[in-house]
Amino acid sequence: MDRSARIAASDVVPFARFAWLAGCLGTAVQPARLAVGLLAALLLWLPGIAWDRAIGPRIDPPGLLAEPWDDLERDDAQRTLRRLAVQHVPEMDFEGATIPAEDLAAALAARADSLGRDPEAERVRMAARRAAGLVPLGSFQALSAAEAEAASAIVDGALAVDVRPVAAGFRAAVIDIPVACLDRDPVFAVAFGAWAVLALLVTGGAFARMEGSQVAGRGVLSARDALTFAADRWTALVLAWVGPVGIAAAVGVLCYAWGFLFRSDAGSWVGAALYALPLVVGAIAGLALVIACIGAPLAPAAIACDGLDALDASQRGAVYFLARPLLWVLTLLAMMGVVAIGLVILRVFGWALTAYPAALVDLGAGGAAPVHLVPLSPARWAIPLEPRSALVWSWVLLVGVVLTGASISLVAGALTRSYLLLREACDGQPVDSTWPFEVPLDATDVAPSASAAPSA
């Protein structure tokens, strides 16, 4: 009995198999993965920025997860802006009773630059930052800021060896932030959410194929080959997530229609007497949603590594959960730990790539050079008005986009290895076996050579 068969027949999985999950830390930053990751990040960032530019700010400055401002808080913000304007730019005349925080922040930043090395310049810059902190956020800006703060919570928890902020960060990133976005701006949440699902599933399928092929010893797939595979199977990748939800929604329409019976006295008696029908149908829809939620994280890996169709892929993760629930939970927890470690490493890279050069350039320029770096939370990533500062900001933004793509690559690789580990434990199929599977040809199946002479 080989190792995979022994693991499948046992209730215990060796600890080394969990440590094997950490192999995605090295593969996530391969050049081909970074190319796909850059594409994934651009597919998210560019439409999001375009949306904010077209629609304008919709979220109050505290952010997506905070309560919307009431009239009293808006009045307090206006009093602060008016005080900053009177103190530092009294010559400016803002039309109307409301001072735009973005315009005031730009004016204060320009005045600070004009002061040069005057000691007053630092006070004006602080006022500009205070005004910028009161600028309303675009929906995508607020969403990206909240996700970055969730990632920072994960990193801080990993550095402090505290699982609570790590768990809270993952919950915020996956549940709390999308729900808050849907509540604060439903149109953006639906439109951008649909696009994000498509972009993440296709690129996630490419990452899963690259990870599975490398684990199987087939070498490192090029970005083009991986994206070609994902493009060929994009319908399966998308339907693995959308299909079960659509089925649950379609079945749930009957329950919704059943509610109309209770709008009349006679119909309410019929609806109550036959309530077992919507109860059964609703239970089926609810079960489909539960299965979809459990299987969704591993569905792209199931398609990429086993060539499954959408329905089978959406259920495979749930099947493994039902077969080995404790192992499923331990594997996902180990995966979260690996991702947390990876985010810590990426934060160090972000510092090394932007903060360290910025500090040296600032020293060499004597404070005259524009300095930008990748922030821990991009809550204020408005494009600078000064041309030279905008150019520096663009280069730093490119680094931020690459790090975002590397984070997506890390998560996809960790989920793929988690799927392979669960598949080995539940099915006895080795982790280095990836579709299409090579089946050794039996000697008895070899056709006789055409040149062989017939026996006498």
N, C-alpha and C positions, 0 to 999 in steps of 0.2 A: 504494500500500500504506500503510495507516494505521499509527500508532505501535504499537498492540497486535500487529498482524500482523508488523511488523518485529522486535519483541521476541521473539515466538514462533518466528520463523525464525532467530534469532541465538543464539549460545552465550553472549552477553554481555548483562547487564542493566545499564542505566545506574545509577550510584550514586544519582542523585536518586530512583529508585524505592525504594531502601532508606530514604532519608531521609523518604519519604512515610509510612513506617510510624509515624513519630513523631507523626503527626497525631492518634493516639488519646490523646495526653497531654492535649489540649484537650477532647476529647469525653467523656473518662472522668468528668469532674466536672460535667457538665451536670445541672441539677435533676432531669430525668426519669431519668437514669442513676443518680443518687444515691438516688432513691426505690426503684428496682429493686434497687440494691445494698444498701440498708437492709433490704429484705425478704429478700434472699439471706443477709445476715449474721444476721438474727434467726432464719431457718430453721435455721441452724447453731448459733448460740449458745444459744437457749432450750432445745432438746431436749438439748444437751450439758450445760448446767447442771442441768437436771432429772435427767438420768442420774446425775450426780455426787452430787446431793442424795439420790437414792433408793438408790444402790448404796454410796456411801461411797468413801473413798480406797483405791486399789489399787496405786499406783505409789510407789516409794521417792523421797525428796526429790531425789536427784541428777537425776532426770528420765527421760524415755522412752528416750533414746539411751545413757544410762549403764548400767553393769552393775547388776543388783539387789544390794541390800545382803546381806551374809552376817551371821551371828550376831555376829561381832566388831564389825562396823560398827554394828549396832543397839545393842550394849552401849555403845559409845563415845557414841552419840547420847543414850542414857539417862543416862549419867554427866554429860554436858553439861547436860541438862535439870535433873537433880537439883541440880547446882551452882548454876545460875541460880535455881532455886526457893529454895534455902537462903539465897542472898545477898540476894535482893530481895523475896521474898514468903514469909518463914519461917512466917508465921501460917497459910498454906494447908496443908491436910492432904489429900493425894491418896491415894485408896483404891487398894490394890493395889501391886504392885511396879513397874508401868509408869506413867510420868507422860505423859499425853496432851500432845503438843507444842502442839496447837491451844488447849487450855484454858489452858496455861501462858502462851502468847503473849497471849491475851486478858486474863489476869490482870495480866501485866506492863504491857500497854498501858493498862489501867484505872488501875493504880498510877501510871504516868507522868503521866496526865492529872490525877490527884488531887494530885500534887506541884506542879503549876502551873509557876512560874518558878524553882523550886528547882534549883540546879546539879545535884543528884542525878537530876533528871528525865531529862536527856539520857542518862545511863548506863543508866537503866531502859529507855528507848526502844531503845537499842542492844541490850540484853538481849532485849527483845521481838522485835526483828527477827531476832536470832540464833535464838530459839525458833521463830519463824515459818518460818525456813529449814529447820527439821527436821520440819515438818508433812508427812505423806504427801500425795500428790497424787491427785485423782480422775483417771480415765482421760481425760476430756475436757479437764480442766485441764492435764494433762501433754501431751496432744496439741496444744492451742492454744499452750502455752508453747514447745514444740519448733518449731512452725511459725513462731512469732514470732521465735525465735532464728535460724531459717533466713533469714527476711526481713531480720533485722538483719545477718547475714553478707553478704547480697546488697548491702545499702545500704553497709556498710563497704567492701566491695570496689569498689563504684562510686565512692565518695568517694576511695579510694586509687588509682583507675585500675588495679586489679589484677583480672584475670579469674579467678584461682584461687578466691578466696572466693565470687565470684559464681557460678561453676560449681558449687562445693561446696554453696552455699546452695540452688540449684535442684535439685541431685540429692537433697539431704536432704529438701526439701519434697515432691518427687514420688515418691521411691523409698525412701530410708532410713527416714523417719519412719513412713509407712504400714506398711512391713514390720515395724518395731520394735513398732508398736501391735498388729499381728496376732500377734506373738510374745508380748507381755506380757499382753494381754487379748483373746483371740480373740473372745469373745462381744460385747464392745463394738465391736471392729473390724468385725465382720460387720454388726451391727445399725446402728451409726452410719454405717459406710461405705456401706451400701445407701441410707440416707436422704440422706447427703451427695451421693452420685452423682445421685439423683433431683433434689434441690434445685439443685445446681450445673448440671445439664444443662438443666433448664427455664429457670432464670434466665439461664444462659449463652446459650440459644437466643434469649431476649428481647434480651440485649445484642447478640448477633450481628446480629439483625434491625435493631436501631436503628442500629448502625454501618454495615451495608450500605445501608440506606435513606438515611442521611445522605450517605454517599460517592456514592451514585447521584443526589444532588440532589433527593431527594424530601422534603426537610425533616426536622425532628426529630420522631420518633415520640413520642407520649405513653407514659408508663409503662403505662397501661391497654392501649393498642393493642399494645404489644410483648409484654406478658404474655398477652394474648388470643391472639396468634399462637403463642407458645410453648405455651400450654395446648392449642391445637388440634392441635399437632404433637408433643405430649409423647411419644407412643409411638415416633415415629421418632427423636426425640432420645435417648430412653433405649435403644432397641434398637440404635442405632448403636454404643453402647459394650457393652451387655450381650449383644446378639445373637451377635457373633463369639465371645465368651468362652463363651457357652452352647453354640454349635455345637462349639467345641473340646472342651468338657467332655463333651458327649454322645458325640462320636466317641472321646474318650479312655476312655470306659467300656469299650469293646471291649479296649483295651490292658490295662486293669485286670483285666477278666475273664480275659484270656489268661494272666495271671500265675497263676491258680488251676491251670492245667494242670501247672505245675512243682511242685505240692505232692505229686504222686505220681510214681512211677518211670516207669510207662507213659505218663502224660500228658506228662511232661517231654520224652520222645522226640518225641511229636506236636508239642508246642509249639516245640521246637527245629527240627524239620524244616520246619514251616510258619511260621517266624518272620517270613518276608517279609510276611505279611498284617498283623500289628500294626505292623511297621516302616513299611509304606506308610501305613496309617491314622494312626499316630502322627505321621508326617511331615506329613500333611495338617492334623492338629490343631495341630501346632506352627507351621506356616506361617500358619494362620488367626490364631493369637495374635500372631505377628510383624506381620502386616498390620494387625491391630486396634490394636496398640500404636503403630504408625507413623501410622495414620490417625486415631486417637482425638482428638488435640488440635484437628484441623481439622474434625471431623465436624459440630459444631453450626453452624459457619459455612457448610458445604456445604449443610446443610438450610435455613438461613435465607436464604442468598443465591441458591441454585440450585434450591430446592424438591425436593431429591433425597429418595429414600426411605432407610430406615435402612441397607440393605446397600450401596447405592451410596455413601452418605455415609461409611460406615466405611472404604471402600476408596479414596476419592478422594485423601486425603493420601498413601497408600502408592503410588498410581499416579503422583502428581507426584514422589515420591521416586525411583521407578524411572526416570522420564523425565528428570529433571534433578537427580541426587543432589547435586551440588555446590551448585547454586542452593538446593535445599531446606535443606541444612545452613547456608548463609550466611544465608538468610532467617530460620531459627529462631534463629541466633546474634544477628542484628540485633534480632529480637523480644525476646530475653532482655535485650539492652542497653537497649532502650526501656523495658521493664518495670523494670529496675534504676534507671534515671533517674526513672521515675515514683514508685517507692518512696522514693527520696531526697526528692522533692518532698512526698510525703505525710508523711514524717517531719518535715519542716520545718513543715508545716501542723499536725501533732500537737503540736509544741512551741509554736507560736504560739497555738493554741487552748486549751491547758491549762497549760503551764508558765509562760508569761509572765503570764497573769491570776493564777495561783496565787501567784507571787512578789509581785505588787503587793498582793493581798489579805492575804497573810501579813505584809507590812510595815505595811499599814494597821491590821491587827488586833493588831499587837504580838506575834505568835505565838500568839494565842488562838483563831484560826479553824482549822477542819480543812482541810487542804490535800491534794489528790490531783491526780495528773496521769496522762496516758496513758504507761505504762512501755514501755521498749523490749522487754521480755519480760514477759508477764503470768503469770509463774510463781506469783505470790502475789496473786490477785485475790479473796481471801475478803472477803465483805461485812462492813464495819465494824460493831461492836456498838453504838457510840454513835449515837443517832438523827440528830443534825445531821451527823456525819461520813458516815453512810450516805446522806443526801440529796445531799451534795456528790459522793460517790463515784458515785451514780446518774447525775448529770449528766455526769461525766467518762466513765463507762462508755458513755453514749449517744454521745459523741464517738468513742470507740474503735470502737463498732459501725459508725458511719458511715464511718470510715476503712477498716474491714475491707471494707465494701461497695464503697467506691471502689477498693480494691485488686482486688477481683473484677471490677469493671467495666473496670479498666485491662487486666487479663490477657485478658479476653474480647475487648475491642476490638483489642488487639494481635494476637491469633490470627486475628481476622476479617480484618484488613488483610493479614496474612501469607498467608491463603488466597487473597484476591483478587489479590495480587501473583503468587503461584505459578500461579493460574489464567490470568492474562494471559500469563505467560511460557511456559506449556505449551500452552494452548489458543487463545491469541490473542484471548481474550474481554476486553474493556475492564474495568477495575476499577470503572467507574461503571455497570456493567450488573448489575441485580439482579432476581431473579425476583419477580413475573411480568414477563417481558420484553416491552417494547413493540416490536412489529414494525410498521414503517410500512406502511400499506395501499397497495398498488400501484394506480395509476390505472385499470388495466384491470379491477380487481376491484370497482370502484365500481358498484353497481346503478343502472340508469337511473331517473331520477325518475319517480314515478307520475303526476305532472301533465304530464310531457312529452308533447306531441302526436305521434302516429305520423306518420312521413314518408309523403308521398304516393307 
